[in-house]
Amino acid sequence: MLNNVDHKDTRVITERSAQYGDAVMFAMVFPFEFRSVQAFYPILFHRDQRGELYPVALFGFEAGENLFLDDSGWHARYVPAMIRRQPFLIGFEAATKQGEGEKRRMLSLDMAHPRVSRERGEPLFQPLGGRTPFLEEMAALLETLYQGGELNKKFVQALQEHGLIENVTFDIVLANGSRNQLLGFFAIDEEKVRGLPDEALGRLSRSGFLMPLFMILASTMNVRTLVDMKNARRKG
């Protein structure tokens, strides 16, 4: 848990690099950012260890591959919120309110993360102990992500109720003729979306889920962009 005594000299490095944990194949994304995400990345679904589906932005085709990242940084105008929030986390502290136990959300920091430093980066606290604008921004982002996580569950549930999520295999053919398959992801069944009755479309729209659904469908064109980026990187 962050506090201005133990962490008064703690800083966070904000530049994008593999050494700071940015070399990842995908990251969870949320409906509030789909409009920005779909401009650069394919939005698919992945299943977590508990078997629950959640939307992700795809950055590459194999573990540890981020085609948007090189030695000079992250080359897309939008970096998903789950990447930007590192190394911050939401912790929970037991609290008592009117005699009833509850959990209170607290801003936490992964002190073992490579972004955490005492020598360089953005300071977290001001000389007199107040939060810096950077830390306030991160606290607001974490709260947005917490709310986004709850929305993700409702969004996926609504799509599953209409049978719109399907297992998908992408056949990736590179310029050198090699063929690869992208497995373990799920996508929206566009034909089923086209066949939705007006009532179902209305419910999705009233829930705020229709626009995110269309953003996901539009984003799948970016798989071709990823293939082009991988071909260009191999040539280089």
KERO-242381 format. One record per residue (C-alpha): residue number from 1; residue in three letters; x, y, z. Coordinates in nm, 2 decimals. Example, Ala and Ser with C-alpha at 12.3 -4.5 7.8 and 13.67 -1.06 7.14 Angstrom:
# residues 2
   n res      x      y      z
   1 Ala   1.23  -0.45   0.78
   2 Ser   1.37  -0.11   0.71
***
This chain:
# residues 236
   n res      x      y      z
   1 Met   0.00   0.00   0.00
   2 Leu   0.14   0.34  -0.10
   3 Asn   0.21   0.60   0.17
   4 Asn   0.42   0.92   0.17
   5 Val   0.66   0.80   0.44
   6 Asp   0.78   0.47   0.31
   7 His   0.76   0.58  -0.06
   8 Lys   0.86   0.95  -0.04
   9 Asp   1.16   0.89  -0.26
  10 Thr   1.00   0.63  -0.49
  11 Arg   0.98   0.71  -0.86
  12 Val   0.82   0.53  -1.16
  13 Ile   0.99   0.51  -1.50
  14 Thr   0.73   0.58  -1.78
  15 Glu   0.93   0.51  -2.10
  16 Arg   0.82   0.21  -2.31
  17 Ser   1.07  -0.07  -2.33
  18 Ala   1.09  -0.45  -2.31
  19 Gln   1.31  -0.42  -2.00
  20 Tyr   1.02  -0.25  -1.83
  21 Gly   0.76  -0.53  -1.90
  22 Asp   0.61  -0.41  -2.23
  23 Ala   0.71  -0.71  -2.44
  24 Val   0.38  -0.88  -2.41
  25 Met   0.16  -1.05  -2.67
  26 Phe  -0.17  -0.90  -2.55
  27 Ala  -0.34  -0.71  -2.27
  28 Met  -0.69  -0.68  -2.13
  29 Val  -0.89  -0.39  -2.27
  30 Phe  -1.22  -0.23  -2.17
  31 Pro  -1.52  -0.09  -2.35
  32 Phe  -1.44   0.27  -2.25
  33 Glu  -1.12   0.25  -2.46
  34 Phe  -1.24   0.04  -2.75
  35 Arg  -1.27   0.34  -2.99
  36 Ser  -0.90   0.42  -2.94
  37 Val  -0.79   0.05  -2.92
  38 Gln  -0.95  -0.05  -3.25
  39 Ala  -0.76   0.21  -3.44
  40 Phe  -0.44   0.01  -3.40
  41 Tyr  -0.50  -0.33  -3.25
  42 Pro  -0.72  -0.63  -3.31
  43 Ile  -0.96  -0.68  -3.02
  44 Leu  -1.02  -1.05  -2.94
  45 Phe  -1.12  -1.25  -2.64
  46 His  -0.91  -1.47  -2.42
  47 Arg  -0.99  -1.71  -2.14
  48 Asp  -0.83  -1.66  -1.80
  49 Gln  -0.73  -1.94  -1.55
  50 Arg  -1.07  -1.94  -1.40
  51 Gly  -1.23  -2.00  -1.74
  52 Glu  -1.38  -1.65  -1.78
  53 Leu  -1.35  -1.46  -2.11
  54 Tyr  -1.23  -1.11  -2.13
  55 Pro  -1.15  -0.87  -2.42
  56 Val  -0.78  -0.82  -2.52
  57 Ala  -0.58  -0.61  -2.76
  58 Leu  -0.34  -0.83  -2.96
  59 Phe   0.01  -0.70  -3.01
  60 Gly   0.18  -1.01  -3.17
  61 Phe   0.15  -1.37  -3.26
  62 Glu   0.36  -1.55  -3.00
  63 Ala   0.44  -1.52  -2.63
  64 Gly   0.66  -1.21  -2.55
  65 Glu   0.61  -1.06  -2.90
  66 Asn   0.50  -0.70  -2.92
  67 Leu   0.52  -0.58  -3.28
  68 Phe   0.45  -0.22  -3.17
  69 Leu   0.76  -0.21  -2.95
  70 Asp   1.13  -0.17  -3.04
  71 Asp   1.44  -0.01  -2.88
  72 Ser   1.30   0.34  -2.95
  73 Gly   0.96   0.29  -2.78
  74 Trp   0.60   0.19  -2.84
  75 His   0.49   0.28  -3.19
  76 Ala   0.12   0.34  -3.17
  77 Arg  -0.06   0.66  -3.07
  78 Tyr  -0.26   0.48  -2.81
  79 Val  -0.13   0.25  -2.54
  80 Pro  -0.40   0.04  -2.37
  81 Ala  -0.48   0.14  -2.01
  82 Met  -0.37  -0.20  -1.86
  83 Ile  -0.02  -0.13  -2.00
  84 Arg  -0.01   0.23  -1.88
  85 Arg  -0.12   0.14  -1.52
  86 Gln   0.20  -0.06  -1.45
  87 Pro   0.34  -0.09  -1.19
  88 Phe   0.03   0.02  -0.99
  89 Leu  -0.23  -0.21  -0.86
  90 Ile  -0.55  -0.19  -0.66
  91 Gly  -0.51  -0.34  -0.31
  92 Phe  -0.78  -0.41  -0.06
  93 Glu  -0.77  -0.32   0.31
  94 Ala  -1.01  -0.45   0.57
  95 Ala  -1.22  -0.17   0.71
  96 Thr  -1.51  -0.15   0.95
  97 Lys  -1.81   0.07   0.88
  98 Gln  -2.09   0.08   1.13
  99 Gly  -1.98  -0.25   1.28
 100 Glu  -1.98  -0.43   0.94
 101 Gly  -1.67  -0.57   0.78
 102 Glu  -1.59  -0.45   0.43
 103 Lys  -1.30  -0.41   0.19
 104 Arg  -1.16  -0.07   0.10
 105 Arg  -0.98  -0.01  -0.22
 106 Met  -0.62   0.12  -0.18
 107 Leu  -0.36   0.23  -0.43
 108 Ser  -0.07  -0.02  -0.43
 109 Leu   0.26  -0.05  -0.60
 110 Asp   0.46  -0.36  -0.71
 111 Met   0.80  -0.27  -0.56
 112 Ala   0.97  -0.55  -0.75
 113 His   0.86  -0.41  -1.09
 114 Pro   1.14  -0.29  -1.31
 115 Arg   0.97   0.05  -1.35
 116 Val   1.01   0.13  -0.98
 117 Ser   1.32   0.34  -0.91
 118 Arg   1.47   0.58  -0.66
 119 Glu   1.70   0.75  -0.92
 120 Arg   1.48   0.83  -1.22
 121 Gly   1.13   0.86  -1.33
 122 Glu   0.82   1.04  -1.21
 123 Pro   0.80   1.11  -0.84
 124 Leu   0.50   0.99  -0.65
 125 Phe   0.49   1.24  -0.36
 126 Gln   0.57   1.61  -0.33
 127 Pro   0.83   1.73  -0.08
 128 Leu   0.56   1.81   0.18
 129 Gly   0.40   1.47   0.14
 130 Gly   0.11   1.55  -0.10
 131 Arg   0.05   1.34  -0.41
 132 Thr   0.21   1.45  -0.74
 133 Pro  -0.01   1.51  -1.04
 134 Phe   0.14   1.19  -1.19
 135 Leu   0.02   0.98  -0.89
 136 Glu  -0.32   1.14  -0.90
 137 Glu  -0.35   1.05  -1.26
 138 Met  -0.25   0.69  -1.19
 139 Ala  -0.50   0.67  -0.90
 140 Ala  -0.78   0.79  -1.13
 141 Leu  -0.67   0.54  -1.40
 142 Leu  -0.68   0.25  -1.15
 143 Glu  -1.03   0.35  -1.03
 144 Thr  -1.14   0.36  -1.40
 145 Leu  -0.99   0.01  -1.45
 146 Tyr  -1.17  -0.12  -1.15
 147 Gln  -1.50   0.00  -1.28
 148 Gly  -1.40  -0.12  -1.63
 149 Gly  -1.34  -0.47  -1.50
 150 Glu  -1.70  -0.49  -1.37
 151 Leu  -1.83  -0.36  -1.70
 152 Asn  -1.62  -0.62  -1.89
 153 Lys  -1.80  -0.90  -1.71
 154 Lys  -2.14  -0.76  -1.80
 155 Phe  -2.04  -0.70  -2.16
 156 Val  -1.91  -1.05  -2.21
 157 Gln  -2.22  -1.20  -2.04
 158 Ala  -2.45  -1.00  -2.27
 159 Leu  -2.26  -1.13  -2.58
 160 Gln  -2.26  -1.49  -2.45
 161 Glu  -2.64  -1.47  -2.39
 162 His  -2.68  -1.41  -2.76
 163 Gly  -2.42  -1.67  -2.86
 164 Leu  -2.20  -1.40  -3.03
 165 Ile  -1.86  -1.52  -2.91
 166 Glu  -1.69  -1.81  -3.10
 167 Asn  -1.36  -1.99  -3.09
 168 Val  -1.14  -1.87  -3.37
 169 Thr  -0.82  -1.99  -3.54
 170 Phe  -0.63  -1.74  -3.75
 171 Asp  -0.41  -1.88  -4.03
 172 Ile  -0.11  -1.65  -4.06
 173 Val   0.09  -1.67  -4.38
 174 Leu   0.41  -1.47  -4.38
 175 Ala   0.60  -1.33  -4.68
 176 Asn   0.86  -1.61  -4.66
 177 Gly   0.58  -1.87  -4.72
 178 Ser   0.58  -2.00  -4.36
 179 Arg   0.23  -2.08  -4.22
 180 Asn   0.13  -2.03  -3.86
 181 Gln  -0.19  -2.05  -3.66
 182 Leu  -0.30  -1.82  -3.38
 183 Leu  -0.48  -2.04  -3.13
 184 Gly  -0.66  -1.99  -2.80
 185 Phe  -0.85  -1.68  -2.88
 186 Phe  -1.22  -1.60  -2.94
 187 Ala  -1.39  -1.35  -3.17
 188 Ile  -1.73  -1.21  -3.25
 189 Asp  -1.94  -1.42  -3.49
 190 Glu  -2.04  -1.15  -3.74
 191 Glu  -2.31  -1.36  -3.91
 192 Lys  -2.49  -1.40  -3.58
 193 Val  -2.47  -1.03  -3.52
 194 Arg  -2.63  -0.97  -3.86
 195 Gly  -2.91  -1.21  -3.76
 196 Leu  -2.99  -1.05  -3.42
 197 Pro  -3.36  -0.95  -3.39
 198 Asp  -3.44  -0.59  -3.33
 199 Glu  -3.53  -0.65  -2.97
 200 Ala  -3.18  -0.80  -2.90
 201 Leu  -3.01  -0.51  -3.08
 202 Gly  -3.22  -0.27  -2.87
 203 Arg  -3.12  -0.43  -2.54
 204 Leu  -2.75  -0.42  -2.64
 205 Ser  -2.79  -0.06  -2.74
 206 Arg  -2.96   0.04  -2.41
 207 Ser  -2.69  -0.14  -2.21
 208 Gly  -2.42   0.06  -2.40
 209 Phe  -2.28  -0.26  -2.55
 210 Leu  -2.38  -0.21  -2.92
 211 Met  -2.11   0.04  -3.01
 212 Pro  -1.83  -0.16  -2.83
 213 Leu  -1.95  -0.47  -3.03
 214 Phe  -1.91  -0.28  -3.36
 215 Met  -1.57  -0.16  -3.25
 216 Ile  -1.46  -0.52  -3.20
 217 Leu  -1.58  -0.62  -3.55
 218 Ala  -1.40  -0.32  -3.71
 219 Ser  -1.08  -0.40  -3.52
 220 Thr  -1.03  -0.74  -3.68
 221 Met  -0.89  -0.58  -3.99
 222 Asn  -0.58  -0.50  -3.78
 223 Val  -0.48  -0.87  -3.79
 224 Arg  -0.36  -0.80  -4.15
 225 Thr  -0.17  -0.50  -4.01
 226 Leu   0.01  -0.72  -3.76
 227 Val   0.11  -0.96  -4.03
 228 Asp   0.26  -0.68  -4.23
 229 Met   0.45  -0.56  -3.93
 230 Lys   0.58  -0.90  -3.86
 231 Asn   0.69  -0.94  -4.23
 232 Ala   0.87  -0.60  -4.21
 233 Arg   1.04  -0.69  -3.89
 234 Arg   1.17  -1.01  -4.04
 235 Lys   1.31  -0.83  -4.34
 236 Gly   1.48  -0.58  -4.11
***
